Amino acid sequence: MKSSRIAVLADSSLRCDNSDGQQRHITSTPQQPAPGTTPLMTTAILLVAHGSRLDSANRDLDWLGQSLAKRRPNDLIETAYLELAEPDIPTAGAACVERGARHVLLLPVFLSPGRHATLHLAQHRDDLATRFPEVSWFLKPPLGRHESLVDVLQDRIDGPDQSATC
């Protein structure tokens, strides 16, 4: 029976030495997909907002998800709501898995790390990890203190007023 030994080289490639003294070098660089095919997507980004009874408010998250998908075409993008709107987090998490995600990043679309963005979303992450143990689930921080948010505020201050209806 032939035996072989595999060594990981400094460039993360592999070298396979078999008992006949033959060596094979195996690169770990991912192969490019064939023309006309889509790459295998294994990471999903699950955008999570609070949810509203006002449907137009919930559509903002859909817009955000569609816009992010254009910038991250190799990631799966799903949206979910903590409450008051659909899909809920368990349903959207399951959709990520059904679409082939092996890693899911729960990204809270919340300004601050309050109870929802910390405790409640952590519980959902843990529940999804139990339900789908073959998938890695990560809870990312909320929007929080990010310089780009100051730019958005500056843009809103300098931009036109929202039309008022009384």
C-alpha positions as CSV (number, residue, x, y, z in Angstrom):
1,M,0.0,0.0,0.0
2,K,1.3,3.4,-1.0
3,S,1.6,6.2,1.6
4,S,1.9,9.9,1.1
5,R,2.8,12.9,3.1
6,I,1.4,16.4,2.6
7,A,3.4,19.5,3.6
8,V,2.0,23.0,3.7
9,L,4.5,25.4,2.2
10,A,5.2,29.0,3.1
11,D,3.0,30.3,0.3
12,S,0.1,28.2,1.6
13,S,0.4,25.8,-1.3
14,L,0.6,22.0,-0.7
15,R,3.3,19.5,-1.6
16,C,2.4,15.9,-1.7
17,D,5.2,13.3,-1.4
18,N,4.2,9.7,-2.0
19,S,6.2,6.6,-1.0
20,D,7.5,6.2,-4.6
21,G,9.5,9.4,-4.2
22,Q,7.2,11.4,-6.5
23,Q,6.3,14.9,-5.6
24,R,3.2,16.9,-6.6
25,H,2.8,20.6,-6.0
26,I,-0.7,21.7,-5.4
27,T,-1.5,25.4,-5.4
28,S,-4.1,26.7,-2.9
29,T,-5.1,29.5,-5.2
30,P,-8.8,29.2,-6.1
31,Q,-9.5,28.5,-9.7
32,Q,-11.3,31.1,-11.7
33,P,-14.8,30.1,-12.7
34,A,-15.3,29.1,-16.3
35,P,-16.6,31.9,-18.5
36,G,-20.3,32.3,-18.3
37,T,-20.6,30.7,-14.9
38,T,-21.0,32.3,-11.5
39,P,-18.5,31.8,-8.7
40,L,-19.4,29.6,-5.8
41,M,-20.7,32.0,-3.1
42,T,-20.1,30.8,0.4
43,T,-20.5,34.0,2.4
44,A,-23.8,35.6,3.0
45,I,-24.4,39.1,4.5
46,L,-27.6,39.2,6.4
47,L,-28.7,42.8,6.9
48,V,-30.9,43.1,10.0
49,A,-33.1,46.1,10.8
50,H,-35.7,46.6,13.5
51,G,-38.7,46.6,11.2
52,S,-41.7,48.9,11.0
53,R,-45.4,48.7,10.5
54,L,-44.8,51.3,7.7
55,D,-43.9,49.3,4.6
56,S,-42.1,52.2,2.9
57,A,-39.7,52.3,5.9
58,N,-38.9,48.6,5.5
59,R,-38.2,49.1,1.7
60,D,-35.2,51.2,2.7
61,L,-33.5,48.0,3.9
62,D,-34.3,46.3,0.6
63,W,-32.7,49.2,-1.2
64,L,-29.6,49.0,1.0
65,G,-29.4,45.2,0.3
66,Q,-29.7,45.7,-3.4
67,S,-27.1,48.5,-3.4
68,L,-24.7,46.4,-1.3
69,A,-25.1,43.4,-3.6
70,K,-24.0,45.5,-6.6
71,R,-20.8,46.4,-4.7
72,R,-20.2,42.8,-3.4
73,P,-21.3,40.6,-6.3
74,N,-19.5,37.5,-4.8
75,D,-21.5,37.6,-1.6
76,L,-25.0,36.5,-1.0
77,I,-27.1,39.4,0.4
78,E,-30.3,38.9,2.4
79,T,-32.4,41.2,4.5
80,A,-34.3,40.5,7.7
81,Y,-36.3,42.3,10.4
82,L,-36.1,41.8,14.2
83,E,-39.9,42.4,14.5
84,L,-42.9,44.0,12.8
85,A,-41.9,43.0,9.3
86,E,-41.0,40.0,7.1
87,P,-38.8,38.1,6.6
88,D,-37.8,37.5,10.2
89,I,-34.3,36.6,11.1
90,P,-34.8,32.8,11.3
91,T,-36.4,32.8,7.8
92,A,-33.8,34.9,6.2
93,G,-31.0,32.9,7.9
94,A,-32.5,29.7,6.5
95,A,-32.6,31.4,3.1
96,C,-28.8,32.1,3.3
97,V,-28.2,28.4,4.0
98,E,-30.5,27.3,1.2
99,R,-28.6,29.6,-1.2
100,G,-25.4,27.8,-0.3
101,A,-23.8,30.0,2.4
102,R,-21.2,28.4,4.6
103,H,-20.5,31.6,6.5
104,V,-23.1,34.2,7.4
105,L,-22.4,37.7,8.7
106,L,-25.3,39.2,10.6
107,L,-24.9,42.9,10.1
108,P,-27.2,45.1,12.3
109,V,-28.5,48.2,10.6
110,F,-28.8,49.9,14.0
111,L,-27.0,53.0,15.1
112,S,-26.0,52.0,18.6
113,P,-25.2,48.7,20.4
114,G,-28.4,48.7,22.4
115,R,-30.3,45.6,23.5
116,H,-31.6,44.7,20.1
117,A,-28.1,44.9,18.4
118,T,-26.4,43.0,21.2
119,L,-28.6,40.7,23.2
120,H,-31.4,39.9,20.8
121,L,-29.3,39.5,17.7
122,A,-26.8,37.4,19.6
123,Q,-29.6,35.1,20.6
124,H,-30.7,34.8,17.0
125,R,-27.1,34.0,15.9
126,D,-26.9,31.3,18.6
127,D,-30.2,29.8,17.6
128,L,-29.2,29.8,13.9
129,A,-25.9,28.2,14.8
130,T,-27.7,25.4,16.6
131,R,-30.2,24.9,13.8
132,F,-27.4,24.9,11.1
133,P,-24.3,23.7,12.8
134,E,-22.4,23.2,9.5
135,V,-22.5,27.0,8.9
136,S,-20.4,29.6,10.7
137,W,-22.5,32.5,12.1
138,F,-20.9,35.9,13.0
139,L,-22.5,38.9,14.5
140,K,-20.9,42.1,13.3
141,P,-21.1,45.4,15.2
142,P,-23.8,48.0,14.5
143,L,-23.1,51.1,12.5
144,G,-22.0,52.9,15.6
145,R,-19.2,55.5,15.7
146,H,-18.0,55.5,12.1
147,E,-16.5,58.6,10.4
148,S,-18.6,57.9,7.3
149,L,-21.7,58.5,9.3
150,V,-20.5,62.0,10.1
151,D,-20.2,62.5,6.3
152,V,-23.8,61.3,5.9
153,L,-25.0,63.8,8.6
154,Q,-23.1,66.6,6.9
155,D,-24.7,65.7,3.6
156,R,-28.2,65.7,5.2
157,I,-27.5,69.1,6.9
158,D,-26.3,70.7,3.6
159,G,-29.0,69.0,1.4
160,P,-32.6,69.9,0.8
161,D,-35.2,69.8,3.4
162,Q,-37.7,67.0,3.5
163,S,-41.1,68.2,2.3
164,A,-43.4,68.7,5.3
165,T,-47.0,67.6,5.2
166,C,-49.2,68.7,8.1
